[in-house]
């Protein structure tokens, strides 16, 4: 896999230091503001089953904490983002209250991708805790979003936070890939059934009966996709009920596949 991860948040919250700690396991006390964005590449792997390991090439983007560039170039900056970490400085509560604007900017372009909130510089606050009001606001504003207390200086929580996000991103991408594969299989089943019935055709209800447990919405999506591709024709028979007939183009697809992929059993 190739994965794009962005770190966003206000100036001087420690985004660069977090990346330096995670990638190189080092920390510099001197502050150097980021101009534009910086890219760091690394490899990451996750074992997803007893016999399968996902190898990922990860691009970590460290983005400057200025509002004007964020709003002006968000389409270019966040396009293709698979996940992101929104960072705040726990010793500066105002940076916590700025997190929604950063999250909304990413979501506007990338959609609902995995994210996490890092409350950085935990070493500067006694006990590493935030105030009760800020804590309640954070949980209310970002329900279900995982957050972590981190310190780029000491390394506290940094590795776990990055690893947790990368694993969630990989799981999300695998889930989408599996969903696409399942929909492709469903399209093959519809085409195979229509091929077997020939001129008589097959109704969407008959396909649902033949493959019990199939999601009706997914079935109709694939049926309409096949029609747009010209592989079947549709005859409306009622609300969400269609007669599906294979076209010569669809027959050619079945022929090229040797028919084996499209073997179906009639329901009993």
HELIX and SHEET records of a PDB file:
HELIX    1   1 UNK A   15  UNK A   24  1                                  10    
HELIX    2   2 UNK A   67  UNK A   72  1                                   6    
HELIX    3   3 UNK A   74  UNK A   78  1                                   5    
HELIX    4   4 UNK A   93  UNK A   97  1                                   5    
HELIX    5   5 UNK A   99  UNK A  110  1                                  12    
HELIX    6   6 UNK A  122  UNK A  124  5                                   3    
HELIX    7   7 UNK A  126  UNK A  128  5                                   3    
HELIX    8   8 UNK A  132  UNK A  141  1                                  10    
HELIX    9   9 UNK A  158  UNK A  197  1                                  40    
HELIX   10  10 UNK A  198  UNK A  200  5                                   3    
HELIX   11  11 UNK A  204  UNK A  210  1                                   7    
HELIX   12  12 UNK A  216  UNK A  228  1                                  13    
HELIX   13  13 UNK A  248  UNK A  256  1                                   9    
HELIX   14  14 UNK A  260  UNK A  262  5                                   3    
SHEET    1   A 6 UNK A  37  UNK A  49  0                                        
SHEET    2   A 6 UNK A  52  UNK A  63 -1                                        
SHEET    3   A 6 UNK A   2  UNK A   9  1                                        
SHEET    4   A 6 UNK A  83  UNK A  89  1                                        
SHEET    5   A 6 UNK A 114  UNK A 120  1                                        
SHEET    6   A 6 UNK A 147  UNK A 149  1                                        
SHEET    1   B 3 UNK A 202  UNK A 203  0                                        
SHEET    2   B 3 UNK A 241  UNK A 246 -1                                        
SHEET    3   B 3 UNK A 232  UNK A 238 -1                                        
END                                                                             
